[in-house]
Amino acid sequence: MAYGQTGTGKTYTLARLGEEDTAARGIMVRAMEDVLADVLLETDSVSVSYLQLYMETIQDLLNPTNDNISIVEDPKSGDVSLPGATLVEIRDQQSFVELLRLGELHRFAANTKLNTESSRSHAILMVHIKRSIKGRDSALSSENCSNSHMVKMLKPPIVRKGKLLVVDLAGSERIDKSGSEGHILEEAKSINMSLSALGKFINSQAENSGHVPFRDSKLTRLLCDSFGGTARSSLVITIGPSPRHRGETTSTIMFGQRAMQVENVLKLKEEFDYKSLSRRQNSQLDKLIVEHERQQKAFEDEIERLTIGEQSQISDAKRNYADALESSQVSAVEEVADLKEILQKESLLRKNAEEEVNNLKNLVALWKTSEESKNSEILKLRKMLKEEVSQKEKLEGEIAILQSQLLQLSSHADEVNGEKASIAKLFDQVGLHKILSLLEAGDADVQIHALKDVANLAAEEANQDKIVEAGGLTSLLMLLRTSEDEAIHRVAAGAIANLAMNETNQELIMTQGGISLLSMTATNAEDPQTLRMVAGAIANLCGNDKLQTKLRGEGGIKALLGMVRCRHPDVLAQVARGVANFAKCESRASSQGTKKERSLLIEDGALPWIVQNANNEASPIRRHIELALCHLAQLEVNTKDMISGGALWELVRISQDCSREDIRTLAHRTLISSPIFVAEMRRLRINY
Ligand SMILES: Nc1ncnc2c1ncn2[C@@H]1O[C@H](COP(=O)(O)OP(=O)(O)OP(=O)(O)O)[C@@H](O)[C@H]1O
């Protein structure tokens, strides 16, 4: 606030704009520069009113038509405000300077109207500064919408306020000195009155008196919250250096001295910013509404989605239930049918079981009735058994005596070696049945002696039928089958060979499996005499026209030919005899027209051995083989094999060199009767 005599530089000090020279800037411009330098656009606001107080009337320098602005005092805080004054928000220094220029222009126009260069009014620049205090109400900016945050939002933000008054007081001068009168006088009185009231106001504050008379003028009413108290106050006093203004100067200095005694206690002014709170709450509410609508929409979508899913599941469950119900009904029907079938089977089984039980009951009854008769029969049988046992003991005694006699006779028979009279005597004395029964004796010596006797008996044709009828053949074959003694095999085979001379016996031997047993014995035997007996038996069988196929089929031919492994001439002679017998039968069958196939001997691979032994040194062998070749040559189907096997040369030799004339003739006749042999001999240039 500038106080001083008219024309001493108050306006110069406060209101100069200093546009051309920054050093000439007044306090108003400099103060605004300081304010704007600290302003934060986000939180702070700076707004300005520019007024003048003239004749106790407050006029708006920013809007001259607004010329009677009333003062409002807050009874609680004591704050003074001018709600009717134009309030312009300042963003930068330039706009403020423009505003000051506009205000000065209006003030200058008023002074001109009054025909004075002097300022006859108090010019008042009011700068309002507000700053929102952050941090204390940070919750208000939260985007969250929880209840706890909502509670915090009810607490309004704080706004810190400041007010700067720059007052260019009208000049103080003594009325008498200025010599004014009329309106000027009234004007001067008004100025003096207000300055006087200001002086009293300052005095009372300087003296710290309980009563501060600020209602005496509008100037003090305007300044009551800005000078002293909680405000910081600065007073510029201006004086005129001329001695003639000594009194004014003294008065001005004394005014200043009093003002210096005013004490002030600075206090921050803060208040709740309910407007900001309301704006923020509205904004927050809008966001909450949007969020709520979004969540509502999401909830409805989720409900719809779940409903669709549930409906799908319900329809699936219904369908599955229907399927399950249908399949369970089908399976139930099938199960009932199965159970019925099982029940029928069980009923049938039960019925059968009941019948079985009845049958068993009947059998038990029968058994009980027949038990007594059986018991008596058992007693009878036991009695018979007892008699049989005593009879058996008696017979065993007889057998022992006979065995003794037999041994004596047998040794005697061996001594006379083949005397038929002795054998016949034996036959008559002992009896065939008893001799055959000794074949089963446990004593090996008795057994072999009995066997030799049977073999000797079988050598005579008269005895053969009797031996067979008495079961001798069966016993002999049994010995081949069961005995492991080769001597027994040899004698038994000899006996069988003797019996095999008879055509009827030959068939019996075959029927009772004799071929297999003889073949088995031939395979296992090593002794040439055993082989000779076996070969002799088979050779006899080979002479039976009816048994050709069966003999060969049961392995008889192979067994016969297999025995040539033993090179003993007696064995080979029997083999050759068998081959000749077999070939003779085939030849006979061929001439009768019952055989047309190739010889079974050739089939079984006998030809090479026959050709090889056709000129054997041993005459029995050679003779049988020569006969065999002649018989084989009788079959036209054998000729090719015989030619390729070298038999033709042997036949030619036989027909020319054989010692027996009948064989020579047979060979010759055979050769010339075969066109194939004739053609081959011609091809080979054999001069025949
Ligand atoms: N320090 C100064 N240097 C130069 N000139 C000055 C100085 N102070 C004031 N003046 C000049 O004196 C004249 C009057 O000054 P100014 O108008 O500021 O006085 P005032 O105290 O405001 O007068 P009033 O009370 O009548 O309005 C002006 O022309 C001004 O330029």
The ligand as a Gaussian input file, in Angstrom:
#p B3LYP/6-31G(d) Opt

LIG

0 1
 N       10.749000       9.140000      -8.460000
 C       10.277000       9.850000      -9.455000
 N       11.090000      10.165000     -10.462000
 C       10.663000      10.931000     -11.484000
 N        9.433000      11.414000     -11.596000
 C        8.581000      11.111000     -10.602000
 C        8.971000      10.344000      -9.490000
 N        7.901000      10.201000      -8.679000
 C        6.919000      10.895000      -9.279000
 N        7.298000      11.454000     -10.432000
 C        6.476000      12.255000     -11.282000
 O        5.697000      13.079000     -10.501000
 C        4.433000      13.202000     -11.027000
 C        3.399000      12.798000     -10.023000
 O        3.617000      11.571000      -9.672000
 P        2.462000      10.570000      -9.300000
 O        1.288000      10.738000     -10.144000
 O        2.998000       9.179000      -9.229000
 O        2.150000      11.111000      -7.873000
 P        0.989000      10.743000      -6.926000
 O        1.505000      10.632000      -5.603000
 O        0.378000       9.434000      -7.445000
 O       -0.063000      11.859000      -7.092000
 P       -1.612000      11.895000      -6.739000
 O       -1.769000      11.526000      -5.368000
 O       -2.096000      13.159000      -7.022000
 O       -2.201000      10.848000      -7.668000
 C        4.351000      12.326000     -12.216000
 O        4.449000      13.091000     -13.392000
 C        5.524000      11.455000     -12.056000
 O        6.046000      11.108000     -13.321000

